[in-house]
Amino acid sequence: MKKNVLEYLEDTASRYGGQCAYKDKTQRFTFREVLKLSRAVGTAVAGLKAYGCPVAVFMEKSAAMIIGFLGIVSGGCCYCPLDVAMPEERLNKILSVLDPAAVITSPSQREKLTRLTFSCPVYEFDCLCQTIENPDLLEAVRRRGVDTDPLYILFTSGSTGVPKGVAVSHRVMINNMEWLEEHYDFNHEDVWGNQVPLYFDVSDHDVYCPLKFGCETVMIPTEYFTFPVKVMAFLNEERVTGIFWVPFALCAVANLRALEAEVPQYLKYIFFAGEVMPVKQLNYWRRYIPDARYVNMYGPTETYVCSYYDVNRDFGDDEALPIGLPCKNVDILVLDGENRQILPGDKSQGELCVRGCALALGYYNDSDRTKERFVQNPLNSHFPERIYRTGDLVSYNKLGELLYHGRLDFQIKRLGYRIELGEIEAAAGNVSEIEECACVYDSVKQRILFVYSGGRLEKRELARQLSGKVPQYMMPNQYIYMDKIPRNSNGKIDRKRLKELYV
């Protein structure tokens, strides 16, 4: 039974030591090199005598950054990747919450670090790689470890304006990797094409699948996504067999018809997570790559991946994909407003709550918010048992699969009706001219604002098409066209920004 993710690296390095593990546009590292460099970095980190504490990584997205993560873990600490493009004010808020034992950076980011407020030492990654390995020190650190030790901390937006640091344990990642091994046929010949930033949990597949399965992760240059045809050519050049992208990236390929210019010939697995995947764009991919395995994965950062749906049937463009079934060693409870459990067969909507091995440890240095979301299971009064309340509304379909309906905080009450704004967005998915859309609510004037991009439509025509899909009380009051809908750093639609612009 494994208790530390580095056990995967050590096993894989012994079997596929000379094979490439991680590659970007300037560097490539074999498993043997990853192990050696991570142990060098780990020796330096262990010398801090800060066991279990976070170490921040302030580097450009790169293969070296992943080695920095693994080196921090080797030294008995947990890593926290930071976005180098993030505004300084937000970075300072994160660092004040994190209070890291150290920051690892690259020469190009040194100057920006001098403008930030923190008091810990700063080390350059390349210098740490020159540390002479101390096997006894690393072994002593490893002996202390248990699988509930923190592996990483990722910061997400907080409603109070203070970012939340989600602390995730080794157990969460080990459980997910073991489930992937049982459910999918990954092997050392696979190549993953990384799209998402390394400070976003969707990247965990790209980081940890190589350690578990001996496969390779290649980082797709970010600038290529401005020209999706380049991405398709890159996938063929690198013989990429699997991708785990946010829906926004998949939609960009579909909206620009990039598969008509070049089809990825080697793709076998197409995973997506982070927000709702529009079926219209998914169907475009399925037409061109019909034999790939498409998987809709669901889970907030606080639960990593807790449910999944293998797309195994056809869907109309205006339908919604299920988020499926719980992953292994994870249980999902659907609770109504009175904390009563909704079971398959009951079509009522309730809040999705999670228990089991997917749960994060909580919010770092924030016990109050941890207590709000990580709570005692209301169905169990016999012993302490934590669940995480996601704030997501779901129901069961007739097949017992979970359907996502939106956020509790996206639910509004208007004209006496409870309305899910996500339902309006899903209905608009079948309007051929629309590429992306989002609804926001002006609670003062009680107006629903529908923001969209793609082909510009007359208000009358757009209202006509929507009126056949949603009841009158759900019809938007205003239609707003944008050339490009704003997104946050994780690729999700920035609804807060839309409210600032139009409400």
N, C-alpha and C positions, 0 to 999 in steps of 0.2 A: 504494500500500500504506500503510495507516494505521499509525501508531505510538503514537497518543495518543487516548484516548476523546473528548477535547475537539474533535477534528476532526469528530466526528458533530454535536456541538452547533453548531459554526460553520456547517456545511453546512445543517443544518435551520433555523437561525435566518435564513439567507439566503432560504430558500424559504417558511417558515411563521412568519415573525417575530411576527406578531400573534396567532397561535393559542396557546391555553393549553397549557402544558407540565405544570405541577404545581399541584395545588389541594388545600387542606385546608379545614376548616370556617370558617376566618377569613381566609385569603389565597389568591390565585391569582396565578401568574406566567406571562407569555407567554415564548416562546423568546427574543424580543429582550431582555426584562427579565432572564431567566436569564443570558444571555451578558454583558450589561452588568454585573450585580451580581457575577457570578463573576469577572470581570476586575478589578473593584474590590477584591474580597477577595483575589484572586490577587496583586495589586500589593503589598498589605500583607504577605502571606505570603512573597513573594519577597524582601521587605526584611529578613526574618529571616536571610537567607543560610544557610539550612539545607537545601539541595537534597537531595532524596531521603529526608529525615527525616520521621517521623510527626508529625502534628498531631492532637490529640484533639478530638472534637466532643462537648460535654456539653450537649445541648439536648433539649427535649421533641420527640417525633416531630412533624414538620411539613414543609411544602414548603420552608420556609426552611432547614431542616437539609440538604436535598439541595443547595441552592445553596452552603451552606457546604462540602460535600464537593467540589463542582466548583471552588470558589474555591481550595481547598487544592491541588487538582491543577494548577490554572492557575498557582499560585505555585511549582510544581516539587516539592511535597511529596506525601506520601500521607496519607490520612485514616484515622482510627480512631474510629468511633462508639462511645460509651459509653452504657450503660443508666442513666438518671438515678435509677431505682428500685432499683438494685443496692445491696446492703449496702456500707457504707463500707470494711469490711475487705477485701472482694473488689476494690473499686475501687482501693484502695491497692496491692494486689498487682499489678493490671494496670498501674497507672501506674509502678510500680517496674521492671517489665519493659519497658514502652514507652519510658520516659524521653523524653516528647514535647518537640518544640521549642517548642510553645505549646498552649494550650487555648482553643478557641472555645466560648462559652457564651451563655446568654440571661440577662436580669436575674433571672428567677425561680429560676435555679439557682446564682446567685452565692454565696448564703449556704452552701449545701451544699459548694461547692468549698473554702470557707475551712476546712472540717473535714478535708480530705484532705491527704495528704502528697505534695507535689511541689514543684519549684523553678522551673518555667518560667513565662513571662508568660501572663496570661489576657486575652483580648479578647472583647468583646461583639460578636455578629454584626452587629447594627444599626450599630454604630460603624464596623466594617470596611467596610460597604457605602458609607460616605461617603468612602472613600479615592479620591483622584483617580487614575484609571488611568494607568499608565506603559507605553505600548505597546512601547517599546524594551526595557524590563526584562523584560516578559513574553515578547517574541520571543527574547531571549537565553536565557531559561530553556527555552523550547520547543526551541531548536536543540540543547541538550545532551541532550535526551531520546531514549531508545530504548524499544522496546515491552516490554522485560523490566524496566523500572523498576517499582517497586512502585506500585500504584494505591491499595490499601487494606490495612488490617490488621484482622482480626476475631478476637476472643478466644473460645475455646471452653474447656470444662472440661478440666482435666488430672487424670490419675489420681493425681498426687503432691500435689494440692491447690493447685498453682500453675497459673493459667490459661495456655493456649497461644495465642500471637498468630500467626494464620495470615496470612502476607504473600502477597498475590495481585497479579500484574502486569497491566499494560494488555493484554498479549498474550492472556491468558485471556479477558478480557471482549470484546475485539475478535473473537477467534475464535468465541466463542459468538454474538455478534450477527450475524456473517456467516453462520453456520450457520442461525440462526433465519430470516434473510432467504431463504435457499434452500429452507427446509423448510416455512415457514408464510407465509400471505398477509397479513402485517400491513401496515397503511398509516396515513396521517395522520388517518383518520377513526375509528380505534380509540380506546377509552377503557379503561384498566386500573384495576381497583379494588383498591387496596393494602390488605392485611390484616396482614402480618407486620411486626415492628419493623425499623427500619432498621439495627440492629446484627446482623441475621440475614441470611445470604447469599441466602435465598429472595427477599428484597426487591430483589435486583439487577435482575430483570426490570422491576420497577416504576420503578427509577431510570434504567436505560439504554435501554429500548425507546423512550421518548419521544425521546431524543437520536438514535437510529438511524432511527426510522421516522416521526418527526413526530407521534406520537400523544400522548395525554394520560394522566397518572396522577392519579387522585383518591383521597385518603386517606379510608378509611371510619372514622368515629369509633369508637374502641376500645370505648366503652361500648355500642355497638349490638350487639356480639356476645353480650351477655347476653340479648338478645331478637332471635334470628335473623330473625324476621319483619320487623323494622325494617331489617335488612341487605338483605333481598330488595326491600323498597320503595325503599331507597337505590339499589340497582343499577338499578332501572327509572328513577328520577328522573334519575340521571346518565347513563343510556343506556350502561352499562358493557358492553363487548363481550368483555373478557378478564379472567380472574383467575388468579393464581398463589399459591395458598394452601397452608398446611400441612394435612394430612389432618384434624387435630383440628377445624379450623374447618368443613370440609365435613361432618364427622360430626355436629357440633353442629346444623347445619341439618337433617340427615337424622333424627337422634334426636328432635328436637322437631317433626318433620313441618312445617317452616316452608314448604315448597313447596306444601303444600295450601292455605295462605292466600294466597300470591302467588308467581307464577313469573317469574323474570327473563326479560324478553322479548327482550333484545338480546344475550345471552351467546352467543358463538361459540367461545370457547376457555376450557377449564377445565384448568389445569395444577396439579399438586400434587407436593410433594416434602417431604423432611425426615424422614419415617418411613413405615412401611408403611401404605398406604391399604386399609382393610377393604373387601372387595368388596360386602358387604351394603349398606353406606351408599353406595358408588359406584353400585350398581344403583338405589338410590332416586333419585339425581340423574338417571341415564340414563332412567328412566321419565318424568320430568317435563320434561327438556330433551333429547330424543333426538337432535336434530340438531347439538348442540354437539360440538366436537372435544375429547376427553378425552385427556390426556397424563400418564403417570406418569414423572416425571423423577427421576433418581438421581444422587447425588454428595455426598460429604462436603465440608465447607468447603475441604479441602485440594485438591479437584479441581473445585470449583464443580459444574456439570452435566456429567457425562461419559457418561451413557447415558440413553436415553429409550425409552418404549414408547407409541406411538399406540394407544389402545384400539380395536381393529378387529374384535372378536368378543365374543360373550356369554360371561360367566363365572358359574358358580354361586356362591351366597353363601359357600360354604365353600372356594372355590378361592383361589389367590393370583395377583395380577397379576404378569406379568413386569416386569423392569426393562429389558428390551429389548435394544437394540443401541447400540454406541458412537456418540457424536456425531461430526461432521466433525473431522478432524485429531486424533482421539483414538483410541488403541488400548487394548483391555482384554485383559489376560492373566489366565487362571485357573491358579493354581499349586497343586500338591499339597504335602504336607508335606516332600517332597524337592526342591522347586523344579522339578518337571517340569510341563510345560504340559499342561493338560487342554483338549482341543479339542471343538468341536461333534460330537455323535455319541456322546461318552462322557458317561454320566450321573453320573460321580463328582463329588463336591463339592470345591471348592478355594477358596483365598483370591483375592478380586478385587484385581488390581493394575492400575495405570493408567500409561500413558506418553503423551507428546505434549503438545499445547498447552493441556490442561486443568490441568496441574500447577501448584500454588502454588510460590512461591520457597522456602518452608520456614517454620520457626517463628522469629519475630523474637526476636533475642537469646537463642536457645536452640539452640546447635549440637548438643548431645548428643541432644536429642529429634529434631532434624531428621535426624541420621544414623541414628536407629533406624527411621524410617518412610520417608524418601526415600533409597532405596538404589540401588546398581548393579543393573541388569537382569541377573538370573542366567542368562538365555538368551543374553546377549551378552558375550563375553569379548574383543572386538576393539577397543572404544573406550568411553570413558565415556558412559553413558546412564542417566539417573535414571528410576526408577519410584516410584510411591507405593503402599505396602502398606496397603490400607484396613482390614484386619482383619475384613472382611465375607465370609461364606461364600456361595458361589453355585454354580450348576450350569447346564448347558444343557438346554433342553427339546428335543423332537424337531423343532421349527421353527428351532432354532439361536438361540433367544432366551435371555437370561440370566434365571435365577430366583434371587431372594434368599432365603436360608435363615436369616439371623440373623448375629449377631456371633460371632467366634471366642471372645470372652470370655463369650458367652451359652451356649456349648456346655459341657455338663456330662457327667461320666461317673458313671453310677448303675447298680447291679446288673450291672455289666459291660458296659453299653450306653452308647454315645455318644448324647446326646439334645440336640436343638436346642430351646431353650425357645420360640423363635419358632414352631416347628411346632405346639406345643400351643395357642399364642395364635391361630394361623390356624385351627386346627380348631374353636375355640370361636366363630369368627365366624358360624357357621351356627346357633348357639343363639339363637333369636329374642329372648329376654328380655335378653340381654347387649348392652350398648351399647359398653363398653370393657373391656379386660382386659389383664393383664400377669402374667407368671410371674417369680418370683424364687427363688433356690436357697439353702437353708441348708446350707452345705457341712459344718458340724460335725455336725448331726443327719441329714444327707443327706435333706432333705425338699424337695419342690417345693411352693411356695406359690402358689396361683392367686388373684389379686386381681381383682375385677370390679365394675362398676357397671351400673345399669339396673334390671331387675326382680329382686327378691330371690328366690332359688330355694332349696329345701331341698337340703342337701348330697347326699342320695341321688338326687334328680332330676337335679341338675347332673352328678353322676358318671355317671348312666345315659346321659345324652345325650353326654357326652364319650367314654364307653367304646366307642361305636360309630364313633368317628373316629380314635382313637389307640390303639396297643397298650397292654397292661396295664402294662408297665414304664415308660411315659411318664405314667401317671395321677398327677395331683397328690395330695399327702398332706393338704393343708388348703385349704379354700375360704374366702376372706375377702371379705365384701361391704363396699363403701365407697360412700357417697353420691356422692363425687367423687374420682377418682383424681388424685393430685398430678402437676403438670407443672412443668417448669422454664421459664425465661424465653423459650425458643425454641418452647414449645408441645409439646415432647416429653415422654413419660411419664418422671417422675422416679424411676427405678428405685433410685437410691441412697437416696432418701427412703423408699421402700417397704421396703428392707432395714433401714434404721434403725428403722422402726416395728415390723416383724414378725419379723426374724431375730435 
